[in-house]
Amino acid sequence: MMALNHTDRFSAEYSELAAFAGAMAHPARIAIINLLQEKGAASCGEIVAMLPLAQATISQHLQVLVKVGLLQRQNKGPKTCYSINCDALRSFCHNFQCTLGTVEQENNTEQSK
């Protein structure tokens, strides 16, 4: 019997958070985000030169990050450059903190001072 996928039973917000978290659930993707945070933007070839992975592997990781909206793609001549979608990353971090209750706890702590 085939396993059932029950993700449709959860809110769109939870599904989106899960997609973002899943995209970040690989050390190579975290390294790519960190690299782009330092450089601002880079082509796949530039990223390959800085990470110990094959070009095809880097391309697959970039696709995952673009698909969930964490990275933006921009054509610059014959190259495609990637950069962090800061608004999406901030939104993900905020929503994740809210889901965990850490934002509310911080606000309550500040109010009680």
N, C-alpha and C positions, 0 to 999 in steps of 0.2 A: 504494500500500500504506500502511496506517495505521501510525503509529509505535507501538511497544510501550512500555508503562509498566512499568518493572522495579522500582518502589519496593517491591513486596511481597517482594523478595529481601533486604531489609535488616531489621535488628532493629526492634522497636517503639520502642526508645529512640532510634535514629537517625531514624526517621520522625517522632517527636515533636519532636526537636531541629530537624529541617528545617522542620516546621510553625511552630515558634516563631520560628526565624530568618527564615522567609519572611514572617511577620506583621510582623516588625520591619524588613523590607527596603523601607521607604518612608519618606521624610522626614516626611510628614504623621503617620504613626503614631508616629514617634519624638517629634514635637512634642506629640502628644496625651499620650503617656506622661509626658513632661517636665512638661507643664501639670498633669496629675493628680498628679504627684509633689509639685508646689508647692502645689496647692490642696487635695489630699486627695480631693475628690469634686467632680463637676460634671455638669450636665445637658448634653445635646447642644446646646441653645441657648446655654448659657454658653461651650461650647467653640467654637461657630461665631462668637461675638462676639470671640473672642481669636485666631482663626486666619483666614488669608486664603483660605478655601475655602467653597463653597456648603454648605448644610445637608445636601443629599442626599449629597454627597461625604463629609462628616464622618460621617454615619450609616453609610455603607458601610465606612469605616475602623474605626469602632467595632465593627461586626459582626465584622470579621476578628479584631480583638483579643479580643473576647468569645469567639469560636468556639475559639480556641486556649487560652483560659483566662487570658490576661494581664490582662483586666479583669473586674470583677464588676459586675453590674447590680443596682440596688436601686430599687424603686418608692417614691417619696416624694410621696404625693398624686397629682396629675395628671402629675407629672414622673418621668422615669426618670433616675436619677443613676448615674454611672459612677465607679469607683475602681479603683486598681491591686490586683491579687491578688498581694500581696507574696510569699507563699509560692511561688506559681508562678513569679514573676519570679526569685526567689532560686534556686530549683531549676534553672530554665533556665540561669542564669548559671553556677552551679556545674557542672552537667552539661556545658555547653559548654566550660568551662575544663578539665574532666577529659578530655574528648574531644580537646582540643588538647594535653593533657599539661602545661599550665601550672601546675595545682595540684600535681601530683607534683613538678615542678621546684622550685617554691617550698618544698615540704616538705623536699626533699633539700638545698637550699641552707641552710635554717635548721638542719638536723641537723648539717651539716658545720661550723657556726660554733663 
